[in-house]
Every structure is written in structure tokens, then in C-alpha cells.
Amino acid sequence: MSQPKNTNPIVDVWNKTASRFVELLPTEQVAKTVVNLFNVSDTQIAEILKTVKAQLPTTEALLIGKPQAGKSSIVRGLTGVSPEIIGQGFRPHTQHTERYAYPSNDLPLLIFTDTVGLGDVNQDTQSIIQELIGDLQQQARGARVLILTIKINDFATDTLRQIAKQLRDKYKDIPFLLAVTCLHEVYPQSADNHPAYPPDYEEVNRAYTAIKEDFKGLYDASILIDFTLEEDGYEPVFYGLETLRDTLADLLPEAEARAIYQLLDLDKQASNQIGNLYRNVGRRYMYAFCVMAATLAAVPLPFATMPVLTALQVSMVGLLGKLYGQNLTQSQAGGIVSAIAGGFLAQVIGRELVKFIPGFGSVIAAYWAASYTWALGEAACVYFGDVVGGKKPDPKQIQSVMQTAFQEAKERFKNVGAVLPTKHNDNKQSS
């Protein structure tokens, strides 16, 4: 029996268009045409990145808490980046604050501002408050959330409460999240691991209730989290991460919430399959750029999609190169993108042409852009791995890796354009 024909006229038209495109152009000309898509000058890239940066659903999280309260662990949980890289990534911002942009300063999805020396008797609390107020008065690129971070067994929080009250009184439109951390420090002696979330130990409940009462009226939602290190022996390492994700999704505007949700959800899917240290770190950054690519491909922009993706990918490849000890100029990174992706696109443009057409469907465009960006990142890691290992990169192997990664990524990112799950309100403070 013959197979039923596809009766969708739109699909038929585009399939014929794609086939005709390949018939009319010899393979070499197809390759040249595709490679021309990557002819984006340094000036154009800088302009595109500036425009993209303004379009990104960036979230700035102000972390207010004492040293050792778990602030950097929140950064680690939301980004998946190692403590060493986070420590190197924080840069002085003001006298009492420092800042870390993820995945990069050029294209940040998350910006963390940390208070330095809070609780130190030699620090002037009022100076810290004035610096934070001055920072918050600056126009934000995206959304903001203020995270009050308190260890569950720390009740010397007068300074923190004073800061929170003054900021809350002045910025009622910024959501405040109360994050109570380091739960295992008050577990009963019989507990050698985390219980099912949320923990139902009397010691935890009593301390949590007291802290919430102490900060009553100064937060919009509260959560319990315990982000440890692997050597601490607690499983999961990021205890309460999904609750943090869902609570942030409730507090933030939809675009920023979606970016964080996708970033954490996509990261979770492959984290257990990664063995190589460089690949592990590289993939953390690749997820962030895939979220950006999907976000930008799903909304109308005042320029063609391919140059935008190219600019994103040049930035991503430059960042991946840095992880492998290769400091690249934008031109050098662009040359690597062109060399790796040009041949790949020449092979797939016939059957994937429909996904290049603006307006065909934002979900398809987002899914394709994320998959393509992921595949390019995987291929770039192979390229840099060869360079670091003293081997000459093998174009055939790199193309094969990119093809395989693209097919796997299409499955991984198939729901990238879907809406966020239903919002959770369990942690909202009752009025």
C-alpha cells in the first residue's frame, strides 16, 4: 500500500522551494552562498551585540546577606558554574558591592550584585544602603529581584533587616525573596542526608518560622534552600533548586522568568552525561547562549536573523575559546564560526530551509536556533580540544560531531518555544 501524501499545502510549497533551491545552485555555490551569511564585520557584530543586549530578558539579582550565608551558592545553583569560576568572575562594582554577569558581560542573562562585608562591625551600614539605593536608581535593562540570604541558624540579623526595610520602603515595585539557607546545620543528629523536600524537621520549622516573623512585611516570597558542595556528601547538591526556580518565575516578568526556567531545565537534562571538565564548563555557557538564540529567534527584530545568530555565536565561541586557554579576537572567533558552521549549513540548508524563513513560525525558529547554536558549541569544543591537545583539528570529525549534536539537540530543544508551566504560589507571603 502506498504511503499517504502530505496534504499540507504550506509544507508542500516549502518542500518544493527547498528542493528547487538545491537543484538550481550547484553544491559549491550553495556552500559559498551559505558562507556569505557569516560575512559580518567586527563593527556589525558590535552593533548587533549592543542591540541584542538591549533585547535580552536579563535579570539582575541583588544578593543581600552576610559572608558565608550562601550567596555564591545561589549563583552556582542558577548558573551551574564552578565556585572557582564564579570567584574569578565577580568584579568590583562599587565600594561595597561586586558584580558577576552570566554568561558574559557582553550578553548577560543573569547579573548578580553581591554585598561585600555586610555584618562587619567596621562597615558603615548607611553607606552600604546609599550605594544600593544609588545602584537601584539606575535604569535597569531587564527585571530585578532582591534576594535576602540568611543562614537558618543566624539570628544576628539586625543590620540586614535595617537594609531590607529601607530598600523595601523605597522600592516597593522590586520583588523581595527571603532565602533561608544552610538547612543541614540544624538537622537532627540522626539525619545524614536531606529529607524529601520541603524538610519537615522541628528544628528547621522552628527556625524558619522565627526568621519569617523577624522579617515580616519585608519580602514577597520565602524559600528554604541548601546548596552544598559534592564533597559535603548531601544529595541533591542543590536542595530546593526547583523551588527557587519556580518562585523566581512567579516574581519576575514572563520573559525573564522563561529564560531562567529554560536555562535550569535544559541544564538539568544533560548534566549527568558530561565527563570532560572543559566540555562540562563549556556546556554551561552553551545552554545560556541557546536560550538567548531561541529567545531572539522567537521575537521580531530590526535585522535579519542569521547575522544576529552569528553575532551571538561569535561571542559564544570566543568565551569557549577562553575556557580552553585560547584568547581570540572577534575576527578570529568569527573565522572559526564560519569554518565550522558554513559546511554544516551547506549540507542541511535544503531540508531545513523552511526554518530560515522569517514569520514561518516562532516556535520552529526558536527550536532551530537553539539546536543550531548548541551544535556549533559542541563542534567548537572539539576544535579547541584538538588545539589544546596539540592536534590539527579534523574538519570531517568536527562536521560529524556537529551533525550528531544537531540531531540530538533538536530532541532536547523541541519544547523550547513552549509556554512556562503554571505558576506556583505556595511560597508567597500572605498579606
N, C-alpha and C positions, 0 to 999 in steps of 0.2 A: 504494500500500500504506500502511495506517495505521501510525503510529509506535507501537512497543510502549509500554505504560503502565509507569509506575514502580511496581514491586511491593513497594517497601519500606514496610511499614505505618507505621513511625515517621515517615518523611518525609511520607507521606500525611496523617497526623494533624496534623503541624505545619503543613503547607501549608494545610490546611483551617482550622486555628486562625488562622493569619495572615490568610487571606482573610476569614474571618468577623469578625475584629477590625476590619479596614478597612471592611467593609460596615456594621457596627453603629455605628461612630463617623464622623460627618461629618469631612471633611478638616480643617476649622478646629479641631474638638475633638481630632483626632489630634495636631495641632500643639501645642495647649495642653497635652495630656497629656504629650507628649514634653518640652516646655519645662519642665514641673514636675520632670522628672528632674534639672534643673540647679539647683533651689532648695536649694542647700547653703550654709548660713550661714558666715561667717568663722570662728566658733567650731567648727563642724563640720569645716570644712576643716582647721583647725589640729589638731584631734583626729585626723582621718583621716591627715594627713601624718605626725603623730607615730607612729601605728600602722604606717603603710606604711614609714616609715623603719626601724622595728624589724624589718620583714619582708623588707626588700630584701637581696639577696645581695651585700652590699658587700664589696669587697676593699680592705684597706689595704696599700699598698706602701711600705715604708721604703727610701728610696734612700740608700745609704751610699757616698760617693765624694768625691773632690776636686772643686773647681770645674773646669769645662771637661771633665769626664770623660764627659759625655753624659747626665746625669741628666734634665735638662729635655727632651732629645730623646726619651727613653723615654716621658715624659709626653705629648709631642707625638705619638709613634707610636701610643700606646694610645688617645688621645682624638681625634686629628685636629685639635686646636685649634691656632691660630697661636701662635708664640713670644711675640707681644705680649700676647695674652690670657692665656697661661699666666703670664707675668711679673707681670701685674696681679692674677692670681688667687691667687698664693701669699700667705699671711698669716702673720705671726709666730705661732709656736705655743709654743715655749719659748725660752730664751736662745740655744740653738744649733740650733734646728730651725724650719722653717716648713712650712705645710701648704696643700695645694690640693685642694679637693673637686670632683669632676666627676660630673654636670653642674652641681650646685649644692650648697650647704651643707645645704639643707632635705632634698634627696633625693639623696644621693651613691651612685653605683655604684662609683666608684673614689676612694680618698683617698690622696694622695701626701704622704708626710712626707719632707722633704729636710734633710740635714745641712748646716749653713752653716759655712763657714770651715774645713772639715776639711783638715788638712795645713798650716794656717797655724802657723808656729813660735810665735806668740803665744797660740795656743789651748791650753787645758788639756785634753788628751785624756781624762783621767779624768773631768772634768766632763761632757764630751760623752757618755761611756759611761753615767754615772749618770743623765743626762737621758733617754737612750734606754731604759735599764732601767726608770726611773720611768714612761715612756710605755707600755712593753710590759706593765707590771704592771696597767695599767688594763684593765678588761674590754672586750674587743673586740665590736663589733656583728656583725662577719662574720669573714671569713678574713683572715689576714695572710701576707705574704711579704716577706722581706728581700732586697733586690737589691744585691749588691756590684758597684759600677760602676767599672771600671778601663780606662784607655786602654791600648791594646796596646803602646805604646812607653814606658809609665811603670813603672819598676821600683823607684821610691822609695815603697814601699807598706807600710813597717813600721807606721805608725800605723793604717792601715786593717786590717792583719792583726791588730793588737792588739785593736782594737774588735771585729772579727769573732769572734775567739777567745773573748773574754769573753761576748759575746752568745750565741754558739753553745753554750758550756758551760752557760749559764743557761736557754736556751730551745731545747731540742732538738726541741720539737714544732713550731716555726715553720720552714717550709722556707726555705732559703737558696739564692738563684740567683746564680751568678757570671756577670756580663755583661761581656764584653771588647769594647770599643768603638773607634771611630775607626780602623778597619782600613786605610783608604786611605793613612794616614800612613806605612805601612811597605810599601806596594805597590812592586814594581819600577818603575823609571823608564819602562819600555816600556808600562806599564798606564795607560790614560787613562780607564778605567771599571771598574765592578765586574765580576768574572768570574761565571760561574754559581755559585749558592750550593750548598754552602759553598765558600769560596775555597780554592784548593789552591796557594798560593804558599809557597815555602820560608820566606820572611821571616815570613809570618803564622803558619805552623805552628810555627816555632821559638819565637816569642814567646809564642804561646798555650800551648804545652806548658810553658814556663818559669813562666808565671803560674799555671797549674793546679797545678803541682808546689809552687809557693810557698804556695798556699792549700789544699793537700791536707788533707782532713778538715774543711774549714770551709764546704762547700757541698754541696747535694744534686744540683744540675744546673748545667751551664755552657753558655753560648752565645756565638757571635760575631755582633755586630750593628754596623751602621754607618748611623746616621740623620743624613743631611746636610740641607742646605737646597737648594732648587731652583737657586739661583744658583751653587752649588758645581759643578754640571754632572755629578753622578753619578746614574746610573739603575740600579735604582729608588732613590728618595729614602730609603725605609725598607727598607734592605737587611737581610734577616734577620727582618723583622717576623712572618712566618708561623711561623718557628721560635720566636720569643719567645711568640707566642700559644699554640702547641701545648705549649711547655714549661710555661707558666703553667697551662694546662689540666691537665697531669699533676700539678702540685704542689698545686693548690687543690682544695677540696671541689667536688662536682659542680655545685651551684647557682651558685657564684661562677664556676667555670670556664665554665659555659654562658653566663652573662651576658657575660663578656669575649669569648668565641668569637663570640656573635651580634653583639655591638657592632662588632667588627672586620670580620666577614663582611658585615654589612649595609652598613657604611660603604663598603666596597670596591666594592659593586655600582653605586653612583651617583656616586662621587667624580669621575669623568671627564666627567660630563654637566652639571656645575654651573658656570655662568658668573658669575652675580651674586655679589659679595663678601658682601653681607648674607645672601643665601639660602644661600651656601656655609657660612658660620659657623652660621647658624640650623639647617641640616640636621644638622650635627654634634650639636647638642643634641637635635634631634628624634629621632635614632637612639637616644640614651640613654633618652629617655622612652618610646619604642616598646618597647625591651627591658624596661623596668620594667612597662609596661602588660601586655605578654604574660606576664611572669613572675607578676604578681599575679592575672591572669585565669585562670591555669592551676592555682592552688592555692586551697583553701578559706580564706576569711577571715570574721571575725565580723561582717561587714556586707555590704550589697548591693553588687554590682559597679559599678553606674553612679555612685554617689557617690564611690567610690574613683577611678574613671577621671576623673570631673570634678575631683576634688582634684588629681590628677596633672596634668591638662591646664591647670588654672588656674595651677599652678606653672610649667608649660612656657610658657604664653602670657606670663606675667609676665617670664620670662627672655628670651624672644624680643623682647618689647617693649623691654627694656633694651638689646638689641643695636641696636635702631633709635632709641635715644635717648629712649624713652618709659618713664618710671618710673611704674609702675602699682601701685595698692593691690590687695590680693586681691579686693576687691569689684569694682573696675574690670576686672581680668583675668577675673573670673567673668562679668561682663556681656558681655564680648567673646566668651567661650566660648559662652555661652547664645545670643547673637545669631547667631554663625557656625554653630554645630552644631545648634541647635534646628530650623531649617528643613531642614537636611540630614537629620536623623534622621526628621523627619516624612515625608519622601519615601521613605526606604528601610525604615522600620520594618515595613511589610507583608511585603516579600520577605526581610528579614533578621531577622525576629522570632525565629526559631529560635536565633540566636546570642546572644540576650539571656538565654535560659533557663538558670539555673544547673544544672550537672550534665549538660547535654546532651552535652558533650564538651570536655575541657580544651584539646585541640589546636585545635579550632574557635574556642573562646573566646579563646585566646591570639592566634590569627591575626587574628581580627576586631578585637580590642582594639588590636593593633599597627597594623593598617591604618587604623582609625578615628582613632587618635592621630596617625599620620603625615599623614592628610588634613587634620585640623584644624590641624596645624602649618603645612602648605603654605598653607592659606587664611589663617591668621594673618599669615604673611609678606607675602601680597598686601595684606592690610588695612593692616599697618604701613607697607608700601612706599608705598601711596597717601597715608597720613597724612604721612609724611616728605616726599613729593613735593608736598604742598600740595593734593592732590586729595581730593574727597569719596569715600570707599570705595563702590564699586558692589556692592550686595548680590547682584545677579544674577551678576556676574562672579565674585564670591567663592564663591557656591554652585557655579558651573560648575567653578571650579578645584578645589573640594573633591570634587565628584563624580568628576572625571577623576583626581585624586590618589588617591582611594579605590580606584578600579578598578585603577590601576597598582600601588598598594601591596598589594592582595590578591595580585597575582602575586609581588611582591617578598618578601612575608612568608609565603608559603604553607608554607614549611618551618620556620616559627619555633618550632613545638612539637616539632620532631624532636629526637632524642637527639644528643648530641655524637658526632663521629667517633671512631673508635678512638684510644685514647691512644698517644702516641709516647714511647718511652723511650730514644731514641738519645742524648740529652744527659745522661742520669742518670750521676752519678759512681758508678763501680763500688766496691763495698765492699772 
